[in-house]
Every structure is written in structure tokens, then in C-alpha cells.
């Protein structure tokens, strides 16, 4: 199977080189699949593109897509997903943070569940065995945990971590039905995750959450803002109304 790991970046020079190195080590331990790394860079002002370009000299499975402007996390992922399907003919896509908040070793566990027949595998902080950084403030912990709980209850979802950024999704049977267009997705920011999660579940994706230890950021600029809270509320509200209307 062809699997593409999409990594959105913005000023990740402090982490991206090490992240690529560690992912490539993991790929060697999974010889049954072919892996690509697709970096979607939102016009970083540091050396992020240079570091990725240098890594390409050693690893031939890396590509970097440059966004002309920083449009949002959801926009970056959608851009990357379309490219992964059209150019790499990917069978599965993994969404992965570029700042080491996700452990590259967890890719093996995502792939294991994919091989077991699951279509949608979520790295979850809020199932037994999952954790969030101890360094987080009380406010961060509350917003993250309560936000996922609120989404789960409001939309009646079977999943516990509904804003997780570590996900594997099967392409065949799903991606041609997803709203992978900027005028169809309900958010170009973090809340795109909620919309795509609901769409995958609606399409009948066999879904599983695996516990992960979510790590503290290593450098880079945070992609989360106060705006994302309001975006999430907007997306949840629209999805709730659509569900009520049977759409």
C-alpha cells in the first residue's frame, strides 16, 4: 500500500529535520508499505524549506509543497490530500504535526490498525492510556478535554478525541466523497478535523481510537488560536443543524 504522511509547517526549522529523520527510521520497520512524506509549508520565514530540501537529497520519498500564504491548517491539509492522491496515488493518508507533538513511533500503531481492516484510525489523548502534556496550563487542559467532550455529546459521536491531529484515513471508498474543496469544507482552520471526522463516520468508516502520549511542542509557531474555538463552535452548530434536518 502507498501511504503518505502529510506534515503542515510554519517556522518549524527547530523540529522538521529531526522529525523527518525519525519518521524515515520508522518507515524502514514497516517494509510492507511504501511511504511518502509530503510537507505543506505555509511560507515559513525561517529555514524550514531549506531543511526539507536538504533532506530530499538523502531521502527520495520527500516532497515539499509551498503555499503562497498562510491560509490555515485545514487549507494546508486539503491542499496536501489532493496532491497525495493525484500524484502519489495514495491508499492511505496520515495527518501529522510538524513540531514533535506526535511521536513518530505511533505511526507503526496506526498502520497496524489499518492492516487490521480499520478505515479511520485516530491517535487519541482521551481514551485509556492517552495523555496530554503536563506542561500545559489548566486553561489549555480544560479547553482541549472539555472541547472534545462537548463535540462528542453535541454531535452524538462514538469517538472521544474529536480534535486530534494524528489520524490515518483510507482513501478508497471515502476521499472521492469528502468535501475536499475550500468552498465545501466548513473550516479552513483546526475545525476542519471535526467536519471530516463526521463525514468519515457518516460514510461508514470502520473507526478506532488508539491511545497516544501527546507531547509538548518543540519549537515552531503554534497553529492554534482563539479563533479556532469560535470556528469549532460554528462547525459543530452547522453539523448539528444538518443532522437535525437530515442532511
C-alpha positions in Angstrom: 0.0 0.0 0.0 1.1 3.6 -0.7 0.9 5.8 2.4 1.5 9.5 2.5 2.3 11.3 5.7 1.2 15.0 5.4 3.0 17.5 7.6 1.9 21.1 7.5 4.7 23.5 8.6 5.1 27.1 9.5 8.5 28.1 11.0 9.4 24.5 12.1 13.1 24.7 11.5 13.8 23.6 15.0 12.0 20.3 14.6 11.4 19.3 11.0 14.8 17.9 10.3 14.7 15.6 13.3 11.1 14.7 12.6 11.9 13.6 9.1 14.8 11.5 10.3 12.7 9.7 12.9 9.9 9.1 10.5 12.3 7.6 8.0 13.6 5.2 10.7 10.0 4.1 11.4 9.3 3.5 7.7 12.2 1.1 7.5 10.5 -1.0 10.2 7.3 -1.3 8.1 8.6 -2.8 4.8 5.1 -4.0 3.8 4.1 -0.4 2.8 5.6 2.4 0.6 5.8 5.7 2.4 6.0 9.3 1.2 6.4 12.5 3.3 4.6 15.5 2.0 5.5 18.8 3.7 3.0 21.6 3.1 4.8 24.8 4.0 2.8 28.0 4.6 5.5 30.5 3.6 7.8 29.9 6.6 10.1 32.8 7.4 12.8 30.6 8.8 14.9 27.8 7.3 12.2 25.2 7.2 12.0 24.8 3.4 15.9 24.7 3.2 16.0 21.9 5.8 13.3 19.9 3.9 15.1 20.5 0.6 18.4 19.2 2.2 16.6 16.1 3.5 15.4 15.4 -0.1 19.0 14.8 -1.1 19.1 11.8 1.3 15.5 10.6 1.2 13.9 10.3 -2.2 10.3 9.9 -0.8 10.0 13.5 0.4 8.2 16.4 -1.4 7.5 19.9 -0.3 4.5 22.0 -1.4 4.7 25.7 -0.9 1.6 27.6 -0.1 1.9 31.3 -1.2 0.3 32.5 2.0 -0.6 31.0 5.4 -4.3 30.2 4.9 -5.0 27.9 7.8 -4.3 24.3 8.9 -7.4 22.8 7.2 -6.5 24.5 3.9 -2.9 23.1 4.1 -4.2 19.6 4.8 -6.7 19.7 2.0 -4.1 21.0 -0.4 -1.8 18.1 0.7 -4.5 15.5 0.5 -5.4 16.3 -3.1 -1.7 16.2 -4.1 -1.2 12.9 -2.3 -4.0 11.3 -4.2 -3.3 12.8 -7.6 0.5 12.4 -7.6 1.3 9.6 -5.3 -1.9 7.6 -5.8 -2.0 7.1 -2.0 -4.0 4.3 -0.5 -4.0 6.0 3.0 -3.1 9.4 4.4 -1.7 10.2 7.8 -2.1 13.7 9.2 0.9 14.5 11.4 2.1 17.6 13.3 5.4 19.2 12.3 6.6 20.1 15.8 7.1 16.7 17.5 3.8 16.8 19.4 3.2 13.5 17.8 5.5 10.6 18.3 6.8 9.1 15.1 6.7 5.7 16.7 2.9 5.9 16.8 2.9 5.6 13.0 3.5 1.9 13.5 0.4 1.5 15.6 -1.7 3.5 13.1 -0.5 1.2 10.3 -1.2 -1.9 12.5 -4.8 -1.0 12.8 -5.0 -0.1 9.1 -3.7 -3.6 8.3 -6.3 -5.0 10.7 -9.0 -3.5 8.4 -9.8 -0.1 10.0 -10.5 2.8 7.7 -10.0 5.6 10.1 -7.5 5.4 13.0 -7.3 8.3 15.5 -4.5 8.9 17.9 -6.5 9.7 21.0 -5.5 11.6 24.1 -8.8 10.9 25.8 -9.1 7.1 25.8 -7.5 4.9 28.5 -3.7 5.2 28.2 -3.8 8.6 26.3 -2.2 11.7 27.9 -1.7 15.4 27.3 1.4 17.4 28.3 1.9 18.1 32.0 3.4 21.4 31.0 0.1 22.7 29.6 -1.8 25.3 31.7 -5.0 24.5 33.4 -6.8 26.5 30.7 -5.2 24.5 27.9 -6.1 21.2 29.5 -9.7 22.3 30.2 -10.3 23.7 26.7 -8.8 20.6 25.0 -10.5 18.0 27.1 -13.9 19.7 27.5 -13.9 20.8 23.9 -13.6 17.1 22.7 -16.3 16.1 25.3 -18.6 18.9 24.1 -18.2 17.8 20.4 -18.8 14.2 21.3 -22.0 14.9 23.3 -23.4 17.5 20.9 -23.0 15.5 17.8 -23.5 12.1 19.4 -20.2 10.8 18.2 -18.6 7.4 19.2 -15.1 9.0 19.4 -13.6 10.7 22.4 -10.8 12.8 20.9 -12.5 14.7 18.2 -9.8 17.4 17.7 -6.8 15.0 17.5 -4.3 16.0 14.8 -2.9 12.4 14.4 -5.1 10.4 12.1 -4.9 7.8 9.4 -7.6 7.5 6.8 -8.2 5.1 4.0 -8.6 6.7 0.6 -10.6 4.2 -1.4 -14.3 4.5 -0.9 -14.0 7.7 1.1 -12.0 10.5 -0.3 -14.0 10.9 -3.5 -17.0 11.6 -1.3 -15.3 14.0 1.2 -15.7 17.8 0.9 -12.1 18.4 -0.1 -12.8 21.8 -1.5 -12.4 25.2 0.1 -15.9 26.2 -0.7 -17.3 22.9 0.8 -15.2 22.3 3.9 -16.8 24.1 6.9 -13.5 25.4 8.2 -10.0 26.2 6.8 -8.6 26.1 10.3 -8.4 23.5 13.1 -12.1 22.8 12.9 -11.8 21.0 9.6 -11.0 17.9 11.7 -14.5 17.9 13.1 -16.1 18.1 9.7 -14.0 15.4 8.1 -14.5 13.1 11.2 -18.3 13.4 10.9 -18.1 12.8 7.1 -16.0 9.7 7.5 -18.3 8.3 10.2 -21.4 9.1 8.0 -19.7 7.2 5.2 -19.4 4.1 7.4 -15.7 4.2 8.0 -14.6 1.5 10.4 -13.1 3.6 13.1 -10.7 3.0 16.0 -9.0 5.2 18.6 -5.6 4.3 19.9 -4.1 6.0 23.0 -1.2 8.3 22.4 1.0 10.4 24.6 0.6 13.9 23.2 3.9 15.7 23.6 4.9 19.3 24.3 5.8 21.4 21.2 9.5 21.5 20.2 9.9 25.0 18.7 7.8 26.3 15.8 4.8 28.6 15.9 1.5 27.4 17.4 -1.2 26.8 14.8 -4.0 27.1 17.3 -5.6 30.5 18.2 -8.7 31.8 20.0 -10.3 32.0 16.5 -10.2 28.2 16.4 -12.5 28.0 19.5 -15.2 30.0 17.6 -14.5 28.1 14.4 -15.2 24.9 16.2 -18.4 26.2 17.7 -19.5 27.3 14.3 -18.7 23.9 12.7 -20.4 21.9 15.5 -23.5 24.2 15.2 -23.8 23.7 11.4 -23.3 19.9 11.7 -25.9 19.7 14.4 -28.5 21.6 12.3 -27.7 19.5 9.3 -28.2 16.4 11.4 -31.5 17.7 12.7 -32.6 18.4 9.2 -31.4 15.0 8.0 -28.9 16.4 5.6 
